[in-house]
Amino acid sequence: MTPFAIAGIQMYVNAVETNVETMLHKLDVVMARFPWTQMVVFSELAPFGPLSRFAQPLLNETIEKFQAAARRYNVWVIPGSMFEQADDGLIYNTSTVINPQGEIVSHYRKMFPFLPYEAGIAGGTEFCVFDVPGVGRFGLSICYDIWFPETTRHLTSMGVEVLIHPVLTGTIDRSTEIAIAQATAAQFQCYVFDINGLGAGGIGQSCVVSPSATILHRSMAGEDMFPIEIDLDQVRRQRETGFMGLGQVLKSFRDRAVDFPVYNRASGVDGYLHTLGKLETPGQGSKAGLPLPVVPAVDPLLPPASAAEPGAALPLAAGKTVAG
């Protein structure tokens, strides 16, 4: 058995005031109540909320506070994410991984901003993989990233066994996201820690999923802190013997006979995608994706058809009629 204890923090997030001190207090509480916790994870954009006008430089005083807390409690800390004002002028949605010594191990920029609704946010291009010594390999993705299985495919092909996944979802597709979290755990035989916020930070329902796609915990719509001890040997066992002793999915992908042309942008096989409209927010009464009305051709030499008189017979197939 290779145990490791991860605590998710589902908390209220304010959009216009800092949430940093509340996060630090929650961290104090979880470590006081559950001192065996080894990693603490917050939701997407928890420190400063979902408004990009509060973007911070990559290294800032807030990160330093979480570094100090990690050292104090000898715990891994992933303080959700925050909008990063980069040196190149772009804004990214960036998460930071801090180890128990208070050192920054890695940063991760969300690859798939929730476009078109997260307009003005740039997508990252680098994956985040880090090792917890003596435990196993962890990876990080943020919210909408998980809708693109290629992101988790890449991480797990690099050996990731636990997917840390901060989210901010306050919309009606939360139940779909939970289904995707379960599907991800099954497809890639990994643990998934899917941590949502409240208020401006989401509608809760955080979840933890095992490599057999079992939901180990699902929060309700209130504040919650939930330490879960996982066993990474379960990941290794299922990857060797198959999902529930059945499909050995990662091995089958490794031994595949096909390379997928769609991932070569020069292949042309994705031509259909280029027939779709712009990636933009639909307006009121939008007809995007609907078929255009078919207007019958009119012979200008024929008189216009007159409306049927009351009681006249209307034609049906095969010469049958029915009274109007």
KEKE-3310 file (N, C-alpha, C; in steps of 0.2 Angstrom, whole numbers, plus 5000, padded with zeros to 4 digits):
npx = (5004:5003:5000:4992:4987:4976:4968:4954:4948:4933:4926:4918:4920:4924:4921:4926:4934:4948:4952:4962:4966:4955:4957:4970:4966:4957:4966:4973:4963:4960:4972:4973:4962:4964:4978:4985:4985:4992:4993:4985:4972:4965:4951:4949:4955:4953:4960:4958:4947:4935:4938:4948:4954:4961:4973:4989:5007:5018:5026:5022:5016:5006:5008:5020:5015:5007:5018:5025:5015:5015:5028:5026:5017:5022:5017:5011:5005:4992:4986:4974:4971:4976:4973:4986:4997:5007:5024:5025:5013:5002:4987:4986:4978:4984:4991:5000:5012:5017:5029:5032:5043:5041:5045:5043:5038:5032:5024:5008:4999:4983:4977:4966:4957:4940:4933:4920:4918:4928:4935:4949:4959:4974:4980:4990:5004:5012:5014:5011:5019:5023:5033:5029:5040:5044:5030:5022:5018:5011:4999:4993:4979:4967:4950:4941:4951:4949:4939:4945:4952:4964:4973:4974:4978:4991:4997:4995:5002:5015:5016:5008:4998:4989:4977:4976:4964:4958:4943:4931:4916:4900:4888:4875:4881:4887:4884:4888:4901:4905:4902:4912:4923:4923:4923:4936:4944:4942:4945:4959:4964:4967:4968:4956:4955:4944:4940:4929:4922:4913:4899:4905:4914:4909:4897:4899:4899:4911:4922:4929:4937:4940:4953:4945:4934:4925:4916:4923:4921:4908:4905:4892:4882:4887:4900:4915:4927:4938:4948:4955:4962:4972:4977:4990:4995:4983:4981:4992:4991:4978:4982:4991:4983:4971:4956:4945:4949:4948:4948:4964:4968:4978:4989:4984:4983:4996:5001:4994:4989:4987:4990:4984:4978:4971:4978:4988:4990:4992:4986:4973:4962:4954:4945:4931:4929:4933:4922:4914:4906:4912:4921:4912:4901:4884:4871:4855:4841:4849:4853:4863:4870:4858:4847:4846:4830:4821:4816:4804:4806:4799:4790:4790:4781:4769:4753:4751:4748:4732:4724:4717:4700:4687:4682:4687:4695:4710:4725:4733:4745:4747:4735:4725:4712:4708:4695:4696)
npy = (4994:5011:5025:5041:5057:5068:5084:5092:5109:5116:5131:5147:5160:5176:5189:5202:5205:5201:5184:5178:5178:5171:5158:5155:5153:5143:5133:5132:5127:5115:5108:5108:5100:5089:5083:5073:5076:5078:5085:5100:5106:5119:5128:5133:5149:5154:5163:5177:5178:5178:5188:5196:5208:5208:5202:5195:5197:5183:5178:5183:5192:5185:5171:5169:5169:5157:5149:5150:5145:5132:5127:5129:5119:5108:5103:5099:5112:5118:5132:5133:5143:5158:5173:5177:5191:5192:5194:5196:5203:5196:5188:5174:5160:5153:5141:5136:5125:5120:5114:5104:5110:5123:5127:5132:5121:5119:5128:5130:5134:5136:5127:5127:5140:5145:5148:5155:5162:5166:5176:5185:5179:5170:5154:5141:5131:5122:5106:5101:5091:5083:5075:5067:5063:5046:5042:5045:5050:5065:5076:5091:5099:5112:5115:5118:5111:5097:5093:5090:5076:5074:5081:5074:5062:5065:5068:5056:5047:5051:5046:5050:5048:5053:5065:5082:5094:5108:5118:5130:5131:5137:5134:5126:5114:5107:5094:5086:5089:5081:5069:5068:5068:5056:5048:5051:5046:5032:5030:5033:5027:5033:5043:5056:5072:5084:5100:5111:5128:5140:5153:5166:5158:5146:5132:5122:5105:5097:5083:5067:5055:5038:5026:5016:5022:5025:5036:5043:5053:5066:5083:5093:5108:5117:5124:5115:5104:5091:5078:5065:5049:5041:5027:5024:5012:5006:5012:5007:4994:4992:4997:4988:4975:4979:4988:4986:4973:4971:4980:4984:4999:5009:5001:4996:5008:5011:5001:5003:5001:5012:5029:5044:5054:5066:5074:5079:5094:5098:5088:5089:5081:5087:5095:5097:5103:5116:5121:5125:5139:5155:5155:5161:5170:5166:5176:5184:5175:5168:5159:5151:5136:5130:5124:5133:5140:5132:5139:5137:5135:5147:5148:5161:5163:5157:5159:5166:5154:5151:5153:5138:5136:5136:5120:5114:5100:5094:5088:5072:5059:5047:5050:5051:5060:5073:5080:5098)
npz = (5000:4996:5004:5003:5009:5004:5005:5000:4998:4998:4996:5000:4988:4985:4973:4972:4982:4991:4994:5001:5015:5020:5014:5020:5033:5032:5029:5040:5049:5043:5045:5058:5062:5055:5055:5049:5036:5020:5008:5002:4993:4984:4975:4958:4954:4967:4976:4971:4965:4950:4941:4929:4930:4942:4941:4944:4946:4941:4952:4968:4983:4989:4985:4992:5005:5005:5003:5015:5024:5019:5023:5037:5041:5035:5022:5006:4995:4985:4979:4972:4958:4950:4941:4930:4927:4914:4908:4895:4892:4891:4899:4909:4916:4930:4940:4955:4962:4977:4988:5004:5009:5007:4994:4977:4966:4953:4940:4932:4917:4912:4899:4891:4890:4895:4883:4873:4884:4893:4888:4882:4889:4889:4882:4890:4886:4891:4900:4917:4928:4942:4955:4970:4983:4986:4985:4973:4956:4951:4942:4935:4930:4924:4926:4912:4904:4906:4898:4886:4882:4878:4885:4898:4893:4889:4901:4909:4900:4903:4915:4926:4940:4949:4946:4949:4950:4950:4949:4943:4942:4940:4933:4924:4919:4928:4933:4922:4921:4932:4928:4918:4925:4931:4920:4915:4926:4924:4910:4911:4922:4935:4950:4953:4958:4960:4962:4967:4969:4979:4978:4970:4965:4961:4961:4970:4974:4973:4969:4972:4964:4961:4954:4949:4945:4955:4965:4978:4987:4987:4988:4994:4992:5000:5011:5013:5019:5015:5019:5010:5011:4999:4989:4980:4975:4970:4958:4951:4951:4944:4932:4927:4928:4923:4921:4933:4932:4919:4905:4899:4897:4895:4891:4879:4872:4871:4863:4851:4834:4826:4821:4824:4812:4814:4823:4817:4810:4797:4790:4785:4788:4797:4791:4792:4804:4801:4795:4804:4813:4820:4836:4847:4858:4858:4852:4856:4849:4841:4826:4823:4817:4814:4801:4785:4780:4768:4753:4741:4723:4712:4698:4687:4676:4680:4687:4704:4718:4724:4740:4748:4747:4761:4765:4754:4746:4752:4745:4747:4749:4736:4729:4737:4747:4759:4768:4770)
capx = (5000:5006:4995:4994:4981:4974:4962:4951:4944:4927:4924:4915:4924:4922:4923:4928:4938:4953:4950:4968:4966:4951:4961:4975:4962:4954:4972:4975:4958:4961:4978:4972:4957:4966:4985:4988:4984:4999:4992:4979:4970:4959:4947:4951:4954:4950:4963:4956:4940:4935:4939:4955:4957:4964:4978:4995:5013:5018:5028:5019:5016:5001:5011:5024:5011:5006:5024:5026:5010:5017:5033:5024:5013:5025:5012:5010:4999:4990:4981:4969:4974:4975:4975:4993:4999:5014:5029:5023:5007:4996:4985:4985:4975:4990:4991:5007:5013:5022:5031:5032:5048:5039:5048:5039:5040:5030:5018:5004:4995:4977:4978:4960:4952:4933:4931:4921:4916:4934:4938:4955:4964:4978:4981:4996:5007:5017:5011:5013:5020:5028:5034:5030:5045:5041:5023:5020:5018:5005:4998:4989:4975:4962:4943:4939:4956:4947:4935:4949:4955:4971:4977:4975:4981:4998:4999:4996:5007:5021:5016:5004:4994:4984:4976:4974:4960:4954:4938:4927:4910:4894:4883:4871:4884:4892:4883:4891:4908:4907:4903:4918:4929:4922:4926:4943:4947:4941:4949:4966:4965:4970:4963:4954:4953:4940:4939:4925:4921:4906:4898:4908:4919:4906:4891:4901:4899:4917:4922:4936:4936:4946:4955:4940:4928:4921:4916:4925:4917:4905:4902:4885:4882:4890:4907:4917:4934:4937:4954:4954:4968:4971:4982:4993:4995:4977:4982:4997:4987:4973:4985:4994:4979:4965:4950:4941:4952:4946:4952:4970:4968:4985:4993:4981:4985:5003:5002:4990:4991:4985:4992:4978:4980:4968:4982:4993:4985:4993:4983:4967:4956:4949:4941:4924:4930:4934:4916:4910:4907:4917:4921:4909:4895:4878:4866:4848:4838:4854:4851:4869:4869:4851:4847:4842:4824:4821:4811:4803:4807:4793:4790:4787:4776:4763:4750:4752:4743:4727:4723:4712:4693:4684:4678:4690:4699:4717:4729:4737:4749:4744:4729:4720:4711:4704:4692:4699)
capy = (5000:5018:5029:5048:5060:5075:5087:5097:5114:5119:5137:5153:5164:5183:5191:5209:5206:5195:5178:5175:5177:5165:5152:5153:5151:5136:5128:5131:5123:5108:5105:5107:5095:5082:5084:5068:5078:5079:5090:5104:5109:5124:5128:5138:5156:5155:5169:5183:5177:5176:5194:5196:5214:5207:5198:5196:5194:5176:5178:5188:5191:5179:5165:5169:5167:5150:5145:5150:5140:5125:5126:5128:5113:5102:5100:5102:5116:5120:5137:5135:5147:5165:5176:5180:5196:5189:5199:5197:5207:5192:5186:5167:5157:5150:5137:5135:5119:5122:5108:5105:5114:5130:5129:5132:5115:5120:5132:5128:5139:5133:5126:5128:5145:5143:5152:5162:5166:5168:5180:5189:5174:5166:5147:5139:5126:5117:5102:5101:5085:5083:5069:5067:5058:5040:5041:5044:5055:5069:5080:5096:5103:5116:5116:5116:5107:5090:5092:5088:5071:5074:5084:5069:5057:5067:5068:5049:5044:5053:5042:5053:5043:5057:5071:5087:5097:5114:5120:5135:5130:5139:5134:5120:5108:5104:5087:5084:5088:5076:5063:5068:5067:5049:5045:5052:5041:5026:5030:5034:5023:5037:5047:5063:5077:5089:5104:5117:5133:5142:5160:5168:5152:5140:5129:5116:5098:5094:5076:5063:5049:5032:5024:5012:5027:5026:5042:5042:5059:5072:5088:5096:5115:5121:5124:5108:5102:5083:5074:5058:5045:5037:5022:5024:5005:5004:5014:5003:4987:4992:4998:4981:4970:4981:4992:4981:4966:4970:4983:4987:5004:5012:4997:4996:5014:5011:4996:5004:5000:5018:5035:5048:5060:5073:5078:5083:5100:5098:5082:5090:5077:5090:5100:5098:5108:5123:5123:5128:5146:5158:5154:5167:5170:5167:5181:5182:5173:5165:5154:5147:5128:5128:5124:5138:5138:5130:5142:5133:5140:5150:5150:5168:5163:5154:5164:5163:5149:5154:5149:5134:5138:5132:5114:5111:5094:5094:5082:5068:5055:5042:5052:5052:5067:5073:5087:5103)
capz = (5000:4996:5005:5003:5011:5001:5007:4996:5002:4995:5001:4996:4984:4983:4966:4972:4988:4991:4998:5003:5022:5022:5012:5025:5039:5031:5029:5047:5052:5041:5048:5066:5063:5051:5055:5044:5029:5016:5002:5002:4986:4983:4969:4953:4955:4974:4979:4970:4961:4943:4937:4927:4932:4948:4939:4948:4943:4943:4959:4972:4990:4990:4984:4997:5011:5005:5004:5022:5027:5018:5028:5044:5042:5031:5018:4999:4995:4978:4981:4966:4953:4949:4934:4930:4922:4912:4906:4888:4892:4891:4905:4910:4922:4932:4946:4958:4966:4983:4992:5011:5011:5005:4988:4971:4962:4946:4938:4926:4914:4910:4892:4887:4893:4894:4877:4872:4890:4897:4883:4884:4893:4884:4884:4891:4881:4895:4905:4924:4931:4948:4959:4978:4984:4990:4984:4966:4951:4951:4937:4936:4924:4927:4924:4905:4902:4907:4893:4881:4885:4876:4891:4903:4889:4889:4908:4911:4897:4907:4922:4931:4944:4953:4943:4953:4945:4952:4944:4944:4938:4943:4928:4924:4916:4933:4933:4916:4923:4937:4924:4914:4930:4932:4914:4915:4930:4921:4904:4912:4928:4939:4954:4950:4963:4956:4968:4965:4974:4980:4977:4963:4964:4958:4964:4974:4971:4972:4970:4972:4960:4961:4947:4946:4943:4960:4968:4985:4990:4983:4992:4993:4990:5006:5012:5014:5019:5015:5018:5008:5010:4993:4989:4973:4973:4966:4951:4948:4950:4938:4925:4925:4927:4919:4924:4937:4930:4912:4900:4900:4892:4894:4887:4873:4868:4869:4857:4845:4827:4822:4823:4822:4808:4816:4827:4812:4808:4790:4786:4781:4789:4801:4787:4794:4810:4798:4792:4809:4814:4825:4843:4850:4862:4854:4854:4857:4843:4836:4821:4822:4817:4812:4794:4783:4777:4760:4749:4735:4717:4709:4690:4686:4671:4682:4692:4711:4720:4728:4746:4748:4750:4766:4763:4749:4748:4752:4742:4751:4745:4732:4726:4743:4749:4766:4768:4774)
cpx = (5004:5001:4997:4987:4981:4968:4960:4947:4939:4925:4921:4921:4921:4925:4927:4933:4942:4950:4956:4968:4961:4954:4966:4972:4960:4960:4974:4970:4959:4967:4977:4967:4960:4974:4989:4988:4991:4999:4985:4978:4964:4956:4951:4950:4951:4954:4960:4950:4941:4936:4946:4958:4961:4971:4985:5001:5014:5021:5026:5019:5011:5004:5016:5021:5009:5012:5026:5021:5012:5023:5031:5021:5016:5020:5012:5004:4998:4985:4977:4973:4973:4976:4982:4994:5006:5018:5028:5017:5001:4994:4983:4981:4980:4989:4999:5007:5018:5023:5031:5038:5047:5042:5043:5042:5038:5025:5014:4999:4989:4978:4972:4956:4945:4930:4924:4920:4922:4938:4944:4960:4967:4979:4988:4998:5011:5013:5014:5013:5025:5028:5033:5034:5042:5034:5021:5021:5011:5005:4993:4985:4970:4956:4942:4944:4953:4942:4938:4954:4962:4976:4979:4979:4989:5000:5000:5001:5014:5021:5012:4999:4988:4983:4973:4970:4955:4949:4934:4921:4903:4888:4880:4874:4888:4891:4887:4899:4910:4907:4909:4924:4929:4925:4933:4947:4947:4946:4957:4968:4970:4965:4962:4952:4950:4937:4935:4925:4914:4905:4901:4913:4916:4900:4893:4901:4906:4917:4929:4934:4942:4947:4950:4933:4923:4921:4917:4922:4914:4902:4895:4887:4884:4897:4909:4925:4935:4944:4952:4961:4967:4977:4984:4994:4989:4978:4987:4995:4983:4977:4989:4989:4972:4960:4946:4943:4950:4950:4958:4972:4974:4989:4991:4983:4992:5004:4997:4993:4990:4988:4986:4980:4977:4973:4988:4989:4986:4989:4977:4961:4952:4946:4935:4924:4930:4927:4912:4911:4912:4916:4918:4903:4889:4874:4859:4845:4843:4851:4857:4868:4863:4851:4843:4836:4824:4815:4810:4803:4800:4794:4786:4781:4769:4760:4751:4746:4739:4726:4717:4705:4691:4681:4682:4694:4706:4721:4733:4741:4745:4737:4723:4718:4708:4701:4695:4695)
cpy = (5006:5023:5037:5052:5067:5078:5093:5102:5117:5125:5143:5158:5171:5186:5198:5210:5200:5190:5175:5173:5171:5159:5150:5150:5144:5131:5127:5126:5116:5104:5104:5101:5088:5083:5079:5070:5080:5084:5093:5107:5113:5124:5133:5145:5158:5161:5175:5183:5177:5183:5195:5203:5214:5202:5200:5194:5186:5174:5184:5187:5186:5172:5164:5167:5160:5146:5145:5145:5133:5123:5125:5122:5107:5099:5103:5106:5118:5125:5138:5137:5154:5168:5179:5185:5194:5195:5201:5201:5203:5190:5178:5165:5152:5147:5136:5129:5121:5115:5109:5109:5122:5132:5128:5126:5116:5125:5129:5133:5135:5133:5128:5133:5143:5148:5150:5166:5169:5172:5184:5185:5170:5159:5145:5133:5121:5113:5102:5094:5085:5077:5071:5061:5052:5038:5040:5050:5059:5074:5085:5099:5107:5116:5113:5111:5099:5088:5089:5083:5070:5076:5078:5063:5058:5066:5060:5045:5046:5050:5045:5048:5047:5064:5076:5092:5103:5116:5126:5134:5132:5139:5127:5114:5105:5096:5083:5083:5083:5069:5062:5066:5059:5045:5045:5047:5034:5025:5029:5030:5027:5040:5054:5067:5083:5094:5110:5122:5135:5150:5161:5163:5146:5138:5123:5110:5095:5087:5073:5057:5044:5030:5018:5016:5027:5033:5041:5048:5064:5077:5090:5104:5120:5120:5117:5107:5094:5080:5067:5055:5040:5032:5021:5017:5003:5006:5009:4996:4987:4993:4992:4976:4972:4984:4987:4974:4965:4974:4986:4993:5007:5008:4996:5002:5014:5006:4997:5003:5007:5024:5040:5054:5067:5077:5081:5088:5100:5093:5084:5086:5081:5096:5102:5104:5115:5125:5126:5135:5148:5155:5160:5166:5170:5172:5179:5180:5170:5159:5149:5139:5126:5128:5130:5136:5137:5134:5139:5138:5141:5151:5156:5168:5160:5159:5161:5159:5153:5150:5144:5137:5134:5126:5111:5105:5096:5088:5079:5063:5050:5044:5053:5059:5067:5080:5092:5106)
cpz = (5000:4997:5005:5004:5008:5003:5002:5000:4997:4999:4996:4994:4983:4977:4967:4978:4988:4996:5001:5011:5024:5020:5017:5031:5038:5031:5036:5050:5050:5044:5055:5066:5060:5050:5051:5037:5026:5010:5003:4996:4987:4976:4964:4955:4962:4977:4978:4966:4953:4938:4935:4928:4939:4947:4942:4944:4945:4950:4963:4979:4992:4990:4990:5004:5011:5005:5012:5026:5025:5022:5035:5045:5038:5027:5011:4999:4987:4979:4975:4961:4953:4943:4935:4925:4920:4909:4898:4887:4892:4898:4905:4916:4925:4939:4948:4962:4971:4987:4999:5013:5010:4998:4982:4967:4954:4946:4932:4924:4911:4902:4888:4891:4891:4889:4875:4879:4894:4892:4886:4888:4888:4887:4885:4886:4885:4900:4912:4927:4936:4952:4967:4980:4988:4989:4977:4962:4950:4944:4938:4929:4928:4923:4917:4902:4901:4901:4886:4883:4883:4881:4896:4899:4890:4896:4910:4907:4899:4914:4927:4934:4947:4949:4948:4948:4948:4947:4947:4940:4942:4938:4928:4921:4922:4934:4928:4918:4928:4933:4920:4919:4931:4926:4913:4920:4927:4915:4905:4918:4932:4944:4951:4956:4960:4961:4965:4971:4975:4979:4970:4961:4961:4962:4968:4970:4969:4973:4969:4969:4960:4954:4944:4945:4949:4963:4976:4989:4985:4988:4990:4991:4995:5007:5015:5014:5020:5013:5016:5007:5004:4993:4982:4971:4969:4959:4948:4946:4944:4932:4923:4924:4924:4924:4927:4934:4922:4907:4902:4896:4891:4890:4880:4869:4866:4863:4851:4838:4823:4825:4820:4818:4810:4820:4823:4808:4800:4786:4782:4783:4794:4797:4789:4800:4807:4795:4798:4810:4819:4832:4846:4854:4858:4857:4854:4850:4838:4832:4820:4822:4815:4804:4791:4780:4770:4757:4742:4729:4715:4702:4689:4681:4674:4687:4699:4713:4725:4734:4745:4751:4756:4763:4757:4751:4747:4750:4748:4746:4741:4730:4731:4744:4756:4766:4773:4780)
residu = (MET:THR:PRO:PHE:ALA:ILE:ALA:GLY:ILE:GLN:MET:TYR:VAL:ASN:ALA:VAL:GLU:THR:ASN:VAL:GLU:THR:MET:LEU:HIS:LYS:LEU:ASP:VAL:VAL:MET:ALA:ARG:PHE:PRO:TRP:THR:GLN:MET:VAL:VAL:PHE:SER:GLU:LEU:ALA:PRO:PHE:GLY:PRO:LEU:SER:ARG:PHE:ALA:GLN:PRO:LEU:LEU:ASN:GLU:THR:ILE:GLU:LYS:PHE:GLN:ALA:ALA:ALA:ARG:ARG:TYR:ASN:VAL:TRP:VAL:ILE:PRO:GLY:SER:MET:PHE:GLU:GLN:ALA:ASP:ASP:GLY:LEU:ILE:TYR:ASN:THR:SER:THR:VAL:ILE:ASN:PRO:GLN:GLY:GLU:ILE:VAL:SER:HIS:TYR:ARG:LYS:MET:PHE:PRO:PHE:LEU:PRO:TYR:GLU:ALA:GLY:ILE:ALA:GLY:GLY:THR:GLU:PHE:CYS:VAL:PHE:ASP:VAL:PRO:GLY:VAL:GLY:ARG:PHE:GLY:LEU:SER:ILE:CYS:TYR:ASP:ILE:TRP:PHE:PRO:GLU:THR:THR:ARG:HIS:LEU:THR:SER:MET:GLY:VAL:GLU:VAL:LEU:ILE:HIS:PRO:VAL:LEU:THR:GLY:THR:ILE:ASP:ARG:SER:THR:GLU:ILE:ALA:ILE:ALA:GLN:ALA:THR:ALA:ALA:GLN:PHE:GLN:CYS:TYR:VAL:PHE:ASP:ILE:ASN:GLY:LEU:GLY:ALA:GLY:GLY:ILE:GLY:GLN:SER:CYS:VAL:VAL:SER:PRO:SER:ALA:THR:ILE:LEU:HIS:ARG:SER:MET:ALA:GLY:GLU:ASP:MET:PHE:PRO:ILE:GLU:ILE:ASP:LEU:ASP:GLN:VAL:ARG:ARG:GLN:ARG:GLU:THR:GLY:PHE:MET:GLY:LEU:GLY:GLN:VAL:LEU:LYS:SER:PHE:ARG:ASP:ARG:ALA:VAL:ASP:PHE:PRO:VAL:TYR:ASN:ARG:ALA:SER:GLY:VAL:ASP:GLY:TYR:LEU:HIS:THR:LEU:GLY:LYS:LEU:GLU:THR:PRO:GLY:GLN:GLY:SER:LYS:ALA:GLY:LEU:PRO:LEU:PRO:VAL:VAL:PRO:ALA:VAL:ASP:PRO:LEU:LEU:PRO:PRO:ALA:SER:ALA:ALA:GLU:PRO:GLY:ALA:ALA:LEU:PRO:LEU:ALA:ALA:GLY:LYS:THR:VAL:ALA:GLY)
# end
